[in-house]
Amino acid sequence: MNRKKVITSSVFQTLTPDHIFRARITTLGTDPNISSEIADREFGVGIPITIMFNHRVSNRAAVERAIQIRSSKPVVGAWYWQDAKTVIFRPRQYWPQYTTVRVDGNFDGVQAAPGVYGDRDVHLRFSIGPSLIVVVSTRTHYMKVYYKHRLFGRWPVSTGRPGDDTPDGTYLTTFKNNPQLMTGPGYSLEVPWSVDITYSGSFIHDAPWSVGVQGAANVSHGCINTLPAHAETYYKMEEPGDPATVIGSPRAGTPGNGWTQWFISWRRWLRGSATGDAVIAGPTGSSLVSPTSLPATTAGAPLYQPRAGNANANA
């Protein structure tokens, strides 16, 4: 059998995209007043993952499929398109405490819109700290503090007075200052041990001036007043992304006034995905699955429920 060496040649042309899109992954939301991302930082169990693009994305399903999440503990979540340039990942329930997470946006070569392609990948690493969840009742004037899935304290508080009611909702802590300058009609104070939960300036903070009514009446301008020792304790434990749920208020919270991703139900969150799929993540990566295939063992539990039992609505 004779063997002959054959040389062939061909001509091809590489694609020159009309536009390049770039992406940035962050756990610190889209508010420009929040400090920039720090790799390997520790966050609270409610923290979302936000990816922002510099071009509008119309091929959203392709972008979702290009993202991988690796988590040291199994997590179920989903992507939600806030707008044409922002997609957010949130777990179905809070992250397991002490989880390490890596996010890989494998966008090099991905078509985000007609003529718009990615030319680089982006990555982010972070970790989840101990679970710290507070539930504030504006009716009973107490705040339950759950730490590491156990009831840590039941602290007297004073929330917003009538007309300045602290609004209901599950918020996430954003930043903290000691002290924080607070101004309003007729006052300007530097307030120690202040942890922010809304963009409009609602804080959980030290309030020695209202100690006499904490646990009995609502007298604040909308913040959550606590005893000085309690405020200091919470301040020192808190990390961005720790959940703070307010219940019992006559006023509803405003979506977008803070990190309010947990205002949205899981069912509605799934509708914000371009694929309609849930994400199952673990140590080896993530995959998209039909929501109907998810186990129902943890579905429907209150967001503030510890490992066992129920955080009573009479906080």
Secondary structure by P-SEA (a helix, b strand, c coil): cbbbbbbbbbccccccccbbbbbbbbccccccccccccccccccccbbbbbbbcccccaaaaaaaabbbbbccccccccccccccbbbbbcccccccbbbbbbbcccccccccccbbbccccbbbbbbccbbbbbbbccccbbbbbcccccccccccccccccccccccbbbbcccccbbbbbcccccccccccccccccccccccccccccccccccccccbbbbcaaaaaaaaaaccccbbbbbccccbbbbcccccccccccaaaaaaaccccbbbbbcccbbbbbbccccccccccccccccccccccccc
